[in-house]
Amino acid sequence: MTRQTIVAANWKMNGDSKLILEMSEALNALTLKNKQVIVCPSAPYLANAVSVFSNQDIAIGAQNANEHDKGAYTGEVSALMLKDLQVQYVILGHSERRAIYGESSELVADKVAHVLGHGLTAILCIGETESERENGETETVLKSQLDPVINQIGIQAFENVVVAYEPVWAIGTGKTASSEIAQQTHEFIRGYLASFDTDIANTTAILYGGSVNAGNCQELFSQADIDGGLIGGASLKIEEFSNICSAE
Ligand code: PEP
């Protein structure tokens, strides 16, 4: 089963219009074969990014969306607005949103349902903390993050979900999961999806995220169940991110 490789840049609260322009120029010079590149800048730059990347085969993603269409939710951005801006993807359930903003898996499930309802694709982040892994709780944690989403949207709706496995202990720490650990965990996630529907499991892209860089991406991306990466820090460096996008 061949799945398209996806490389998604999560710029977090970094980057500006200059980086958007420079990244667009650098990525334009690459031949991206059977690979979907997604750039996810901060919300204020989404319209600019959609316009700058419009002539390239590069999609734009947001880093969050509210679970309501509109209303008195100061500071929030809705999926309806993202759709209007021609944003195609939305990162949801990132560990920073879970840990810093207290987003529960149930809220993340509501957001996924909402984003899908507007025809966008969700990049659903799941991952265990260091102590959860040390205590042998990784699989229980991953199931507990997936179950509310599966219950809310139904397994068939995973046609419009990309899963990003991001062990919390590997995010921004420089501690990448070894390719063996990452592959084992991806295999578990795919197997869990297969326990609901094998076709969905075979076609769902599962990205790895956590200190991916130009030096380790090739080995990670070549694992059977790793379909690309969600890249934080390294996606802000033009040459490094270009090299990651070029990895076979
Ligand atoms: C992330 O925050 O999604 C991420 C993977 O960050 P980093 O690559 O910096 O670890």
Residues whose N, C-alpha, C, O or C-beta is under 5 A from the ligand:
A	BS01	PEP	N10 A170 I171 G172 T173 G209 G210 S211 V212 L230 I231 G232 G233 A234
